[in-house]
Amino acid sequence: MIGITSIGAYVPAWRLDKSAIARHFRGEKSVANFDEDAITMAVAAGMNALDDATRKDIGVLYFASASSPYSEKMAATLIGSALDLPRTVRTVDISHSTRGGTAAIFAAMDSIKAGSAKKAMVVASDMRRAKPGSNHEQNFGDGAASLVIGDTDVAVAILDSYSVSHEIMDMWKGEREDYVRSWETRFYITQGYMRAVAEAINGLLKKTGIKPSDIAKAVIYDPDGRSGAALAASMGFNPKSQLQDTFFMAMGNTGTPYSLQMLIGALDGAKAGDKILLASYGNGSDAFLLEVTDNISTLKNTDIMKKLLESKKQVPDYITYLKWREIVDANPQHARPTPVASATNLFREHEGIIPFHGQKCQECNHIEWPPQRICSKCQTKDKFEPVRLSDKKAALFAHSKDMITSSLDVPLIYSVINFEGGGRMITTVTDKEVKDIHNGMALEMTFRKLFCTEGHTNYFWKATPIRLK
């Protein structure tokens, strides 16, 4: 039996009231901070799904995204390194479609069936760009989801599937374009979305002999917060009792991870024996029949979507959002030169930067970062073992506020933090409320962008207030 053994999700802390875009828009959309992108959100969702036992069993990582920061460079390899997965992990990017998340599930299942991986990890993440003021801008939200697929300790079994490939120019983004485009809305919905998803779901029901009334939850990709309910009702489902909440009014449509985030939401309160329908969309549709097993009682993070949506801060205004998206210049009169990251130095110092390894002295057990050859406590040379710091809690030891920084994060909080179990570093604090900053406050680590120059993004670990208690 192949299925889901672990889950994780991420919704940025920030929300933008859609009325800030246009007065008649309602609800909120999730907004990635200025130092986030599809890769950083993928790392956050992946971290939520991992523990030490799971991490060592991951044989392949699939990263699905329609908005990867790189058009040539494997993002999955960078994500796997930040997650501190084994160096032998196979990494694969699945791109260019919001259906990529379910395509990755198929690939993960095949890896398990073939015996080429003990467990496979699927991470989907998107931060799609939309033209300012457009319907797409109010529809699109940012976020990520992760699933671990295996054949032991399965909490949600994957019983069957049915796929439809449907060629249509409904939504697209050209290679040299900044924003997602679409054809007329009615055409996109009726001839694209409705036809493909209905065909996939009907095909699955006929193939399995399942009736709509047998489904406990129908998880159906919804492009606009309305069409999913209309589709479900037309196929014999009860939208009020069977259709999974789309979270559209709370975060918008997150693209590639959207159907997976809804699936994770559907597991909150699910019982053994419940059958779940999962359907995605993007130039076709993938439909899955899932069944909850007795292991659901031990599955962690079943309520993570609820917690992430409740944990939020408001983007101050629409202009701030546009600055974060780099649509308007943040500080044109006082801009400082953008630093250049040395590829050679990043390669040399990789262990301390991306997987965020400190070191523990084998003589005195002193932990420090960054890694170096001489222990600063006992002066022992070259006798260390690596220590992963990315999943360690920390406390703020000392801090200062930079009010004249060229960063979008004003004031910039420079901090000295102490890790639980030992270790200290200097970094900055992100996603913070300045009034809440105080020495001794509890922190956790988060993978973020530092700067981007010449098409190369420099990533590093920052501290952030603990979000999910």
N, C-alpha and C positions, 0 to 999 in steps of 0.2 A: 504494500500500500504506500503510494507516494502522496505527499501533501505538505502542508505548512507546519513547520516545527517551531518557528520563532517569528515575531513581528516587531516592527519599529516604525515610527512616523516622525515627521517634523513639520510644524507650521511656524513660520517666523513670529516673533513676539509682536510685531507691529501690524496695525490695521489702519486702513484709510476708509473713512466714511465716503461711500460712493457719491453722495450729494456734493462732495467737493469737486468732483469731475463735471457733473451736470446736475442741476437742481432736481430733475425728475428721477434720477437714479436712486434706488433704495438699497439698504444693506451695507455691509462692509466687505472689503477685500483684504486678504493677507498680503503684506508687502515685505519683501526681503530688505534688510537693512543695506546701507551703502557698501558694507564690507561682506556681503553675501552674494552667492550666485548658485547655479545648479550644482556645482561641485561641493561647495561648503554645506549646502542643505542635504545633499546625498550622504556626506560624512556624518552629519548629525542624526539622520534617520538610521543609518547603518549602526552607529554606536548604540542606539537604543535597542537594537535587536541582538547584540552580541554580549557574551560573557566569555571567560577564558576557555571553557569547554567547547563552546560552539565555534569560537574563532579558529582553533587548531584543526577543526574538521572541514572548514570551507575549502573546497577544491577548485571552485570556479566562481567568479564574480561577474554578473551581467549588470551594466549600467545603461538604463534606458532614459533618453532625454531628447526633447525637440529643441533644446536651447543650451546645448553644451557650449562652454566658453571657447572651445577649440574646434575648428573644422578639420585640422590635421594635428593630432596628438591624442593618444588614447587616454581619455579621462578616467576610465575604469582602473587603469594602473595607478594613477595618482590617488584615487579614492581608496583602493586596496592598501596602498602604502600608509595613508593617513589612518586607516582602520587597523593597521598593524596586522594584516592578514599574512599568512605564511608566504615566503618569497616564491614558493612553487605554485601559488595560485594562478590559474589561468584567468585572464581578464578580457572582457569583450564589451565593446560599445555597441548599443542598438539605438539608432538615431532617426531623426527626420519624421517621426510620427507620434501622435498621442496614443497610438495603439502599441507603442514599444514596450510598455510594462507587461502586458499580457503575452506579447511575443517573447519576452524574456522568461516568463513562466514556462512556456513551451520548451524553450532551450534548456532551462534548468531541469525540467522533467526528463528530457532526453538524456542529459548528463547522468542523472541518477539511474535511469533504466539501463544505460550502457555500462554502468559501473566505473565511469571515468572520474567520478567525484563522489565522496561520501555524503557531502552536503553542498548545495549550491545556493548562492546568495543573489537575490534580485534587488536592485536599488533603482528606483525611478525618481526623477527630480526635474522640475521645470521652473524657469523664471522667464516666461515669454514676454517679449516686448510688443506693445500695441501703440498705435498712433494716438497721441494725446487727444482726449475728448471723444474718442470713438466708443462704439458699443463694446468692441473687444477690450478696450481698456477697463471698462467697468466689469466685464465678465471675467477677465483673467485674474487669478490669484497665484501666489507662489507657495511651493511646498515640496515635500518629498515623502516617500514611503519605502519600506524595506521588508522583504520576506525571506526567510530561510526555508529552502525546500529540501526534504530528505525522505527516507523510507523507514525511519525508526522514530518512536515518540511523536507520531503525527497527531497534531491537534485538529487539523482540518484536512480531510482527505479530498483529493481531486479525483472524482469518479469518471468524468467524461468531458468531452469538449466538442465544439463545432465552430468552424471558421468560414468567413466569407471575405473574398477579396473584391473590392468594389472601386473601380477607377472612376474618379470624378474630380474636377477642379473646383472644390468647394472652399478649402482653406489651404494657404501655402505661404511660404516666405522664400524669395529668391536668394541666391548666394550672396549678392551684394546689397541686399535690402536690410533695413533695420527693423521693420515691423511686419507682423503677420497680416496677410491680406485674406479677403474672402469674396466670394461672389454674393449675389443678392440673397438675403437671409432665408426667404421662403424656399428658394431653390436648394440652398445648403441643407436646410432641415428636412424637407420632404423627399428630395431626390437623393440626398446623401445619407444623413443620419437615420431617418426613419426607415428607409428601405433596407439598409445594410444591417442595422441592429435587429430589426424585426426578423429578417431572413435568418440571421445567426441564431437567435433565440428559438424561433420555430423549428429550425433544423435540429437544435439540441433536444428540444422537447420530443420531437418525433423519433429521434435516434434512441433516446433513453426510455421512452414511454411514460415520462413524467408529465403530469398535468399542472397547470399554473397553481391550482389549489394545494399541491403538495409542497410548494416552496414556502419556507418560513420567511426568508428575506430575499428580495430581488434587488441586486446591486447593479444599477444600470447607469452608465456614463450619461451625463446630462450637459449639453453644451450651453444652456442658458437659464437653467433653474426652472424651466416650465415644460420643456419637450419630453423629458423623461417620464413625468407623470402621465402625459397624454399617450405616450407610447405604451406604457405599462397597462393603462386602462383598456387600450384598443386590443391588447393581447390576452385579456381575461384576468389580469392581476388586479388586486385591490390596492390602489395607491396609498390609501390611508393606513392599512394594516400590514401590507406586505412590502411596500417599497421602502428601501433604506433611505434615510435622510441624506440628501446630497451635500449638505453643509454650504450650499451656494450662497445663502444670505450672510453667512458668517465668514467665508473666506474666498468665495468665487470659484471658478473652474480652474484647477491647478494643472490641467493638461495631462501629461503622461502619467503622473502618479495619482490622478484623480480617482479612477476606479479602484485602485489599490487602497487609497485612504478610506474610501467608502466601505470597502470590504473589511478593513480593520475596525471601522466604526460598527459594522454589523455584528462583529464578534463580541461586543460589549453586551453581556446578558444572554448570549447564545447558549443553547443546551445541547447535550449529546443527542444525536439523531436528527437535529435540524438540518434541512437541506437549504443550500444557498445558491442562488443563481448570480453569476458574475458576468457582465457584458461590457466590453470596451468599444471604442470607436476611433477610426482614423483610416480613411481609404479602405474601409471594410470593418469587420467586427469579429472579435473572438468571444465566444460564449463558453463558460465553464459551469459544470454542475459539481458542487462541493457538498461535503457532509461533515458535520461537526462530530468529533469522537469524544470518548471519555477523557482524553488528555486535555480537553479544553479547560478543565479545572486547574491545571498546572501551567497553562500558557500565560506568560507575563504580558503586560501592556495592553490588555484588551480594552482598557478605558483610556488609552493614551490620546486618542483624538479628542475626546471630551475634555481632558485636562489641558491639552494644547490650545484648544479654542477658547477655553475660559481664561487662560493665562495670556493677557494681551495688554498692549500699550497703544496709544493713539499717535499716528503720524501728525505732527503739529499742523501742517497745512499742505495744500496741493503743490506749492512751489518746492517745499522740502522733498516731497515725493519725486518731483521732476529732477531735482538735483541728485537724489540718490540713484536715479535711473540714468544720469548723465545726459539727459535730454536738454537741460539748460546748464550753462556754465556755473559752477558753484561759487567761484570767487575770481572773476576775470581780472580785476584790477590788482589783486594782491597774490596772484598765483606764484608759487615757488616751483623751481625746476623739479620734474618728476625723477626720482632716483631710478637707477638702472640696476637690475638684479644680475649678478654675475652667474651665468649658467655653470661655470667651472666651480665657483665657490659653493653654490647650492648643491652640486653633485658631491663635493667633498664633505659638506656638513649635513648631508641628507638625513642621517639617523636622528640627529637632534632636532631637525626642523619639521619634517613631514610626519613620520611615525611618532615623533616627540619622545625620544628615548633619553632619559637621564642615565646616570650610572651609579652603581652601588659598589663601594670599596669592599673587596673580599677580606681585607684585614680588619677594618674598624667599623664596617657597615654604614659608613657615611654616604648619604645620597646627595648628588649634586647635578646641576645642569648649568651650562652645556657640557657634554662629554669632553674629557681632557685626559692627558696621560698621567698626571700627578695628582694624588688625592690631596685636597687642600687642608685636610685635617691631620692625617698621619704621614703624608708625603710618600706613601707607597707608590711605586711606579708600575703602570701597565697591569694592574691586577683588579679588574672591574668586571661586573656583570651588568647587562642592560636592564633598565627599569622603565616600563611604560608609564608616562605621567599623564597622558591624555584623559584617562578615566579616573584620575585621583581628584578628590575634593581638596579644596584649599581655603586658606583664610587670608584676608587682606592684612598685611603687616604694616605697611606705610604707603602713603600716596600723595600726589600733588596734582594740581589742576592747571592745565595750560589753556589760557583764555585767548591766545593769539595764534593758535595753531592754524595751519592751512588745511587741516583735516576737516571733513564734514562733521566730525564728532566733537562739537564744542560744548563744554570744555573737554579736552582730552585728558583722561584720567591715567596718568602714569602710576604704576603700582609695583610694590614689592610684595610678593605673595609667598606664603609657606604652605607646602603640600602636607597632607596627612601622611604620616609615616616617615617624613623627612624630605628635604629638598627645598630649594628656594629659587625664585627667578624674578626677573623684571619683565613686565609686559604692560599692556593697556587693558582697560575694562570697557566692554562693549554692551549694548542693550541695557543700559543702566538708567536709573532715575538719579540725577545728581544729588537730590535731597536725601537719598537713602544711603549714599556712600559713607562708610565709616570704617575705621580700622577695626579689625576683628570680624568683619562680616564674612559670611560663608560664600564661597565662589566655586565654580566649576569651569572646566576648560571647553573652548569652542573653536573649531577650525574656521578661519576667516581669511579674506583677502587683505593684503597690506597695500599693494598698489599694482597697477598694470601699466606696462610700457612696451612699445614695439610688439604688441600682440601677446606679450608674455605676462601672465599674472603671477605675482609673488604671494604665496600663501604662508600663514603662520598661525600659531595658537594664541588666542587671547583668553582673558578671563571674563566671566559673566556671572551675575547673581544667579544663584540656584533657582531654576524656574519651576520644576516639577518636584514637589515635596514627596 
